[in-house]
Amino acid sequence: MATDVISQSGGKSDFWQGVRLSMPVVVASAPFAVLFGALAVDQGFSVLEAFLMSALVYGGASQMVGIQLFGQHVAPWLIVLSIFAVNFRHVLYSAGIGRRIAHWPIVQQALGYFILTDPQFAVAEARAQSGQTVGFAWYLGLGLPVYVFWIVESGLGALFGKLIPDTHALGIDFLLPIYFLGLVMGFRKRPLWLPVVVASGCASIIAYKTVGSPWHVSIGAIAGVLLAVILPPHHSGVGERP
């Protein structure tokens, strides 16, 4: 049945094109998936619970925040609120990607929103901006490997986490930020790119120093969105197409 869905939604070639594009994300996210599994067990989760959290929640940063707060016996409502703060940017992502996948059947849209991640949104938006259709087969190929590997690697981290050396000392934890930086740079030719990035970055840094984590993520995103709404595109002056 999965083969039929892929075939009906753009063909196997589109699916495998998406898979190829997903490989850098799989590699970059691997240390964080393993690290999450190890930290989850350290905080009292079982291997099965860590595995299920990755499978059902599927949100790297929110999972990290969640297990840290669980370990501190914080009130449930505060845990939920903190996770919402970290993942608020996905509300913006969903609004943006919704116009690209509106032609899909409702079940496919639901699956598309579930596997939506930062890189998934950026690559899909770049494809749409280039004039290509965001088909379900291509989108599934882009997102499904990341999801599957995230779950598997989380389970491995939970099982063998104590054998893993310090990822901070090895610098492995910096892979994903580098990848995200590359995604941001990929949008540099769009109007308002520079002022939005600067406003978002500055607001995030100030919020991190004053309000603290994880609120700085959402505050930075909101600052960038507000500036993009306030300033007309022709006022950006930098990074516009001639």
N, C-alpha and C positions, 0 to 999 in steps of 0.2 A: 504493500500500500504506500509506503514511503517513497518507493521508486516511481509510482504513478503520480504522486503529488509533485515530485521534482520534475518529472517529465511534462506535466501539465503547466508548470509554472515557469517555464523558460528553458528546460532541457538540462541534460547532465553536464554539458559544457559550461553553462553558467554556474552550476553548483560547484564544479571543481575549480572554476576561476575564483569563486568566493573562498574555497578552502585554501588555495594558494595564498590569498591575501590575508588569511587568518593566522598563518604560521608565525609571523613576527610577534603577534599578540600572545600566542601560545607560549613562545619562548620567553617573552618579557614577563608574563604573569606567573610563570612556573615557580620562581622563588617565593612569591607572595602566597601562592596556594599552599605550598609545603609549609611555609612559616605559619600560616593560619592554623593548619592541622596540628602542628606542634604546640602552638600557644593554646589552642582549644583544650588539648589534653592536660596541659599544665594548669589550666583554670578549672579543672574538674570535669570536663566533658569526657564522655566515652568516645571511642573511635567511631561507633555508629552515629552518635549524636553530632560529631564534627562532620561526618560524611553527609548526613541528612541536612545539616544547616547549609552546607555548600550547595546541595541539590535543590533545596526549597527556597532559600533566601537569595542565593546567587548575587551577592553584592560585596565585593572585596573589602572596601573601606568600612561599610556598615557592619560586616561580619567581625572585623577587627575591633571596632568600637563596641559591638555587642558583647563579645567575650570578655573584654576588659571590664565592662560595667557589671556583667554577671559575676565576675570574680570578686568585685568589690561589694557585692550584695546591695546594689543601688535599687531604689524603688522602680518597679516595672514601668510606670508611666514615664519616668525620666529616661529609661533605656529606649522606649519607643520614640520619645521626642528627640533624643540624640541621634538615633538611626534615621529618623525623618530628616533631621537637619543635614546629615551627611548625604542623603540620597535626594534631597530636594532638587538638585540639578536634573534628575531624571524626569521630573515633571516638565521641565523646559525641553529636554530631549524628546520626550513623547509628543509634545505639542509640535515640535519641528518635524519629526519623522512621520507624524500622522498624515500630513499632506502628501507624503511620498508613497505611502502604502495604503491609501484610502481605497484603491481599486481592488485590494485583496479581499477574499472572503473573511468573515468575522473571526473564524477559528484561526486562520493564518495570521491575522492581525494580532490576536491575543498572544500567539506564540512569538510573534515578532517583538512585541513589547516586553515579553518575559526575558528574552535573551538579549535585550538591548543593553549595551555597555557604552562606555565613553568611546573606545575605538570603533565600535559598531556604528555609532551615530556619526562620527567624523568621516569614516570611509563611505558610508551610505550617502551622506549629505554631499560629499565631494563628487560622487558618481552622479547624483541628481543635478548638481550644478554644471556638470560637463554635458548635460543634455541626454544622458542615458537613463533608461527606466530602472527603477529599483524593483526587480522581480523577486518573487518569493524564493525561487531556487538559489539565486545568487546570494540573497540575504541569509538564507539558511546555511549555505556553505561557509559564509563568513562568520556566522555566530555559533553554529553547533560544535565545531571542534574546540573552540575556546571554552564552552560550557562543559563538554565532556572531560577535557583535560583538567579543568579547574576542579571538578569533583574527584577525579582519580588522584590528582596530586595532593589534594587536601587529605584524602584517605591515607596516602603514603606518608604525609607529614605527621598525621596522627599516630601512625604505626611506628615510624622510625625517626620521629623528630629529635629524639635525644641524641641520635648519632650524627646529626647535621651540625657542622661548625657554624660559628657566628656569622650570619649573613651580612651584618653591618660591617664587621671587620674585613670581609672579603669584597665588600662593595657591590654585592649582588642585588641588594635592595634598591640600587639606583637605576636598574634596568628599566623599570616601568616609568619612572619620571622622565627618563630620556626619551622613551617611546612617545609619551604624551606630548613632550616638547616638539617632537617631530610632527605629530598630528596638528598641533597649533600652527607651526610654521607652514604647513601645507595650505592654510587658509590666508596666507599673507597677502595675496593679490586681491582679496575681497575688500570692498569699501569699509572704512571704519575699523579695519583690523588692528592697526597699531594703537589708536586711542582706547579701544575696547579692551585690548590685552593689558595695556598699562593701567587703566582704571580698575580692571578686575584684579590684577596682581597687587596693586597698592592697597585696595580695599581688603583683600584677603590677608595681607601681611599685617595691616593695622588691626584687623579683627582678631588675628591669631595672638597678637601681643596684648590686646585689651580684653576681648571676650573669651578667647581661648578656643581650643579644638573641641568638637568638630564644626563649630558654627562658622569658622572662617571660610570653609568651602562654599557654603550656600551664600554667605554675604558677598564673597568675591564674585560669584556667578550673577547674583542679582545686580550688583554694581555695574557689571559689564552689560547686562541686558538693558538696564535703565539708560545708560549712556547711549547705547545703540538706538533706543527709542527716541531720545531727546534730540540727538544730532542727525540732521539729514545726511544722506550718504555723500553728497557733493561737498560737505564741509570737512571730510576726513583728510583730503589732501595727500595722504600717504598711502601707497599700496593700491591705488585705484587703477583699473585698466584704462589705457588711453582711449 
